[in-house]
């Protein structure tokens, strides 16, 4: 390569048109998955720790699906906020065919069938102890939990869910869910595995949003990954692919861009990343205080996921970002 002054890299940066012409990565609404919280309460209500995010009633969630279609957002990932009185140690509401999630799926697919619906598979929104699995003598039971997850996944598939997304981090759950879906004729239902989900400090506002924060006993370090590990993430992803995952995900997002890059490079499978509640809340809080340009920070963070190799981003910013990207 020729050296300065023959080579002047700033030459190609001096115009907007030339910057756009040589841009290596581009962000569009097609890259976004809207993460949305539904509630069984009579009225939608804001989430205090996540400015701009609202727990939506089923009727409002259906309207959100219509909005997603208009904005060009391809899919919505739904997470439930259920009444505490319905929670118990076994997470009985997780596979209730008449429960909140099943009703929300049906309403959203009726309103906008072209929008994909992704459903979280885990027990923590439904358990009175706040964990993703069943507990016995303080120990999370892997295999017994997997049975419950299969039942939960089947309930979602019957309701019309397009993508099953197990986020529980139990061993063997992807293969078990795939077998259960196929046995009931749901070969067309996709699996997006939370393959590398870390025991992160960035989940706090989400737990507030779904109502599990106060209930959580202890931590989730025996099943979610150690933030210090990278090679282990590749093992987790490889196992989930072998068990039948169609897509894989890294969670959280910005603190784990190195994991996104390694996973995409190693496996070349559709790879998603979750810009979690804590990441969202930090940007919103800093913007509210005038410390950063919130809009620019939002778009820059989303573009960073693309640059790291992600095919798509689950984010609470999806409708806001899509409106800007659509001009």
C-alpha positions in Angstrom: 0.0 0.0 0.0 1.3 3.5 -0.9 2.1 5.7 2.1 1.2 9.3 2.9 1.1 11.7 1.2 0.2 9.6 -1.9 -2.4 7.8 0.2 -4.8 10.0 2.0 -7.6 7.9 3.6 -9.6 11.0 4.4 -10.2 11.6 0.7 -13.0 9.1 0.7 -14.6 10.5 3.9 -15.0 14.1 2.7 -18.5 13.7 1.1 -21.7 12.0 2.4 -22.1 10.3 -1.0 -18.6 8.8 -0.9 -19.0 7.7 2.7 -22.2 5.9 1.8 -20.6 4.4 -1.4 -17.8 2.7 0.6 -19.8 1.8 3.7 -19.1 -1.8 4.7 -22.2 -2.5 6.8 -25.7 -1.1 6.6 -28.6 -1.2 9.0 -32.2 -1.6 7.8 -35.5 -2.4 9.5 -35.0 -6.0 8.2 -32.3 -6.4 10.8 -34.5 -5.6 13.8 -36.7 -7.8 16.0 -39.0 -5.9 18.3 -38.8 -7.1 21.9 -42.2 -6.6 23.5 -43.7 -7.2 26.9 -47.4 -8.3 27.1 -49.4 -8.1 30.3 -52.6 -9.7 31.6 -53.7 -6.5 33.2 -56.6 -4.5 32.0 -54.5 -1.5 30.9 -51.1 -1.1 29.3 -48.6 0.4 31.7 -45.0 1.9 31.4 -42.0 0.1 32.8 -40.3 2.5 35.2 -36.8 1.3 34.6 -37.1 1.3 30.8 -38.3 4.8 29.7 -40.3 4.4 26.5 -41.2 0.7 27.0 -44.7 -0.3 28.0 -46.2 -3.5 29.1 -48.9 -4.0 26.5 -52.3 -5.5 26.8 -53.2 -8.2 24.3 -55.2 -5.7 22.3 -52.3 -3.2 22.2 -49.9 -6.0 21.3 -52.0 -6.7 18.3 -51.8 -3.1 17.3 -48.0 -3.3 17.7 -48.0 -6.1 15.2 -49.8 -4.0 12.7 -47.3 -1.2 13.4 -44.3 -3.6 12.9 -45.7 -4.6 9.5 -46.0 -0.9 8.5 -42.5 -0.2 9.6 -41.0 -3.2 7.9 -39.9 -4.9 11.1 -40.0 -8.6 10.2 -40.7 -10.2 13.6 -41.7 -9.5 17.2 -40.3 -11.4 20.3 -42.9 -11.5 23.1 -42.3 -11.8 26.8 -45.1 -12.2 29.4 -45.9 -10.2 32.6 -48.4 -12.4 34.5 -50.2 -11.7 37.7 -48.1 -12.8 40.7 -51.1 -14.7 42.0 -50.8 -17.1 39.0 -47.2 -17.9 39.7 -46.0 -21.1 41.5 -43.0 -23.3 41.8 -43.8 -25.3 38.7 -44.6 -22.4 36.4 -48.0 -23.8 35.6 -49.1 -20.9 33.4 -46.1 -21.5 31.0 -48.1 -24.1 29.0 -51.6 -22.9 29.6 -53.3 -23.1 26.2 -55.7 -20.3 27.3 -52.9 -18.3 29.0 -51.5 -14.8 28.3 -48.9 -15.9 25.8 -51.2 -18.1 23.7 -53.8 -15.4 23.6 -51.2 -12.8 22.6 -49.9 -15.0 19.8 -53.4 -15.5 18.4 -54.3 -11.9 18.5 -51.1 -10.7 16.9 -51.2 -13.3 14.1 -54.8 -12.4 13.4 -53.9 -8.7 13.2 -50.8 -9.0 11.1 -50.1 -12.6 9.9 -47.1 -11.4 7.9 -45.2 -10.5 11.1 -43.2 -13.4 12.6 -43.8 -14.2 16.3 -40.9 -15.4 18.4 -41.7 -16.9 21.8 -39.4 -17.1 24.8 -39.3 -20.6 26.3 -38.3 -20.4 29.9 -40.1 -20.7 33.2 -38.9 -17.6 35.0 -41.9 -15.3 34.1 -44.2 -17.9 35.6 -42.4 -19.2 38.7 -42.7 -17.8 42.2 -39.0 -18.2 42.7 -37.9 -16.4 39.5 -35.8 -19.1 38.1 -35.9 -20.5 34.5 -36.2 -24.1 35.8 -37.7 -26.3 38.4 -36.0 -26.4 41.8 -35.5 -29.1 44.4 -33.5 -28.5 47.6 -32.1 -25.4 46.0 -30.8 -27.1 42.9 -32.1 -26.4 39.4 -33.3 -29.7 37.9 -32.2 -29.9 34.3 -34.0 -32.9 32.8 -37.3 -32.3 34.7 -37.2 -28.7 33.5 -36.7 -29.8 29.9 -39.9 -31.7 30.0 -41.8 -28.6 31.1 -40.1 -26.6 28.4 -41.2 -29.0 25.7 -44.8 -28.7 26.9 -44.4 -24.9 26.9 -43.0 -24.9 23.4 -45.9 -27.1 22.1 -48.4 -24.8 23.6 -46.9 -21.9 21.8 -46.7 -23.7 18.5 -50.3 -24.7 18.7 -51.2 -21.1 19.3 -49.4 -20.1 16.0 -45.9 -19.1 17.1 -43.4 -19.1 14.3 -40.2 -19.3 16.2 -39.5 -21.1 19.5 -36.7 -19.4 21.4 -35.5 -21.3 24.4 -33.6 -19.0 26.8 -33.4 -21.2 29.8 -29.9 -22.6 29.2 -30.7 -26.1 30.3 -28.6 -28.8 28.7 -30.3 -30.8 25.9 -33.4 -28.7 25.6 -33.0 -27.8 21.9 -33.0 -31.4 20.8 -35.9 -32.3 23.1 -38.0 -29.4 21.8 -37.2 -30.2 18.2 -38.3 -33.8 18.7 -41.5 -32.7 20.5 -42.4 -30.2 17.8 -41.7 -32.7 15.0 -43.7 -35.4 16.7 -46.8 -33.2 16.6 -46.3 -32.1 13.0 -44.7 -28.7 13.7 -41.7 -29.4 11.5 -42.1 -25.8 10.1 -41.7 -24.1 13.4 -38.2 -22.7 13.8 -35.9 -22.8 16.8 -33.8 -19.8 17.7 -31.6 -20.9 20.5 -30.3 -18.6 23.2 -27.1 -20.6 22.7 -24.6 -18.3 24.5 -26.6 -16.6 27.3 -24.4 -15.1 30.1 -25.1 -14.6 33.8 -25.1 -10.9 33.3 -25.8 -7.8 35.4 -27.6 -6.2 32.4 -30.9 -8.0 32.8 -32.2 -6.0 35.8 -34.8 -3.8 34.0 -36.2 -6.8 32.1 -36.8 -8.6 35.4 -38.6 -5.5 36.5 -40.6 -5.5 33.3 -41.8 -9.1 33.6 -42.2 -9.0 37.4 -39.6 -11.6 38.3 -37.0 -9.2 40.0 -38.6 -9.3 43.5 -39.2 -13.0 43.3 -35.8 -14.2 42.2 -34.0 -16.2 44.9 -30.2 -16.3 44.5 -28.7 -16.0 41.1 -28.6 -18.0 37.8 -24.9 -18.7 37.6 -25.3 -22.5 37.7 -27.0 -22.5 34.3 -26.2 -19.2 32.5 -22.7 -18.7 31.3 -19.7 -17.2 33.1 -19.0 -13.8 31.6 -15.2 -14.7 31.7 -15.6 -17.5 29.1 -15.4 -17.5 25.3 -14.4 -21.0 24.3 -17.3 -22.4 26.3 -19.7 -20.3 24.2 -18.5 -22.1 21.0 -19.2 -25.4 22.7 -22.7 -24.3 23.7 -23.4 -23.2 20.2 -22.0 -26.3 18.6 -24.2 -28.5 20.7 -27.3 -26.6 20.0 -26.7 -26.7 16.3 -26.2 -30.4 16.5 -29.5 -30.7 18.3 -31.4 -28.9 15.6 -31.2 -25.2 16.2 -32.0 -23.2 13.0 -30.6 -20.0 14.4 -28.5 -19.1 17.4 -28.3 -16.1 19.7 -25.8 -14.3 21.9 -27.1 -12.5 25.0 -26.3 -9.7 26.1 -25.2 -7.6 23.2 -22.6 -4.8 23.3 -20.4 -6.4 26.1 -20.3 -9.6 24.1 -19.5 -8.4 20.5 -16.4 -10.7 20.6 -18.7 -13.7 21.2 -20.9 -12.7 18.3 -17.9 -12.4 16.0 -16.5 -15.8 17.1 -19.8 -17.6 16.7 -20.5 -16.2 13.2 -17.0 -16.9 12.0 -17.0 -20.5 13.4 -20.4 -21.7 12.3 -21.7 -19.3 9.6 -25.3 -20.0 10.9 -27.9 -17.3 11.2 -26.7 -15.5 14.3 -28.7 -13.1 16.4 -27.8 -10.9 19.3 -30.0 -9.5 22.1 -29.6 -5.8 23.0 -30.9 -6.4 26.5 -32.8 -4.2 28.9 -29.8 -2.9 30.7 -28.2 -1.7 27.5 -31.4 0.0 26.5 -31.9 1.7 29.9 -28.3 3.0 29.9 -28.7 4.7 26.6 -32.1 6.1 27.5 -30.9 7.4 30.9 -27.8 9.0 29.5 -29.8 10.6 26.7 -32.4 11.9 29.2 -29.6 13.6 31.2 -28.2 15.2 28.1 -24.9 13.3 28.3 -25.1 11.6 24.9 -27.1 12.0 21.7 -29.6 9.2 22.3 -30.6 8.7 18.7 -27.0 8.5 17.4 -26.0 6.2 20.3 -28.9 3.9 19.5 -28.2 3.6 15.8 -24.4 3.3 16.5 -25.0 0.4 18.9 -27.3 -1.4 16.5 -24.8 -1.0 13.7 -22.0 -2.4 15.9 -24.0 -5.7 16.1 -24.1 -5.9 12.3 -20.3 -5.1 12.1 -19.6 -7.9 14.6 -21.4 -10.4 12.2 -25.0 -10.5 13.6 -27.8 -11.2 11.1 -30.3 -9.5 13.3 -30.8 -7.8 16.6 -33.5 -8.2 19.2 -34.0 -4.8 20.7 -36.5 -2.6 22.5 -35.4 0.2 20.2 -36.9 -1.6 17.1 -39.9 0.7 16.3 -37.9 3.9 17.1 -35.0 2.8 15.0 -37.2 1.6 12.1 -38.9 5.0 11.9 -35.6 6.7 11.6 -34.2 4.2 9.1 -37.3 4.6 7.0 -36.8 8.3 6.9 
